[in-house]
Amino acid sequence: MSATDSPASPASPASPASPASPSSPAHPRFAAALSELGLAELVGEVRRFPEATRTAREAADAIGCELSQICKSLIFAADGVPVLVLMDGASRVDPERVRWELCAAEVTRAKADVVRQTTGYAIGGVPPFGHVTKTRVLADRSLLDHDVVWAAAGTPYAVFPMAPGDLIHHANGTLVDVRESAK
């Protein structure tokens, strides 16, 4: 992002008739999901950066926002079944709390191949919705601490802004407390 770019300036709008057009900075599958959800106008708010935004820190630095305004989309395996956990960028997920929420015997981080198979996206670009499979979604309450959060738009270089309540709603998320406690 150049010094003249404003952190809040949206990318140039894509044609609403073709949200998955090659000119859109969003992944085509994610752009199509936005359209299917009646959110095609968000395609025009997706921002692409020349440097990767695959980590929460990279995304916050590129956008110019607080680390906690980043919405991480993390895939865990609960008794071998993938589950998506949405967490603010400044916090870590406590797998024990996820295990408790899901009444599972074991919760582990999913491997990269499971993430791609479950979501259709590579780690670092997983959006909160628009996945190839339907998974259970847990959304940590910490996301509600902000008016707007930023999430991946299907690639490690693209993000989009959304009110956290709307994001959780469209992801079909269950609001939970799964944030790791400060030690």
Secondary structure, 3 states (H helix, E strand, C coil): CCCCCCCCCCCCCCCCCCCCCCCCCCCHHHHHHHHHCCCHHHHHHCEECCCCCCCHHHHHHHHCCCHHHEEEEEEEEECCEEEEEEEECCCCECHHHHHHHHCCCCEEECCHHHHHHHHCCCCCCCCCCCCCCCCEEEEEHHHHHCCCEEEECCCCCEEEEECHHHHHHHCCEEEECCECCCC
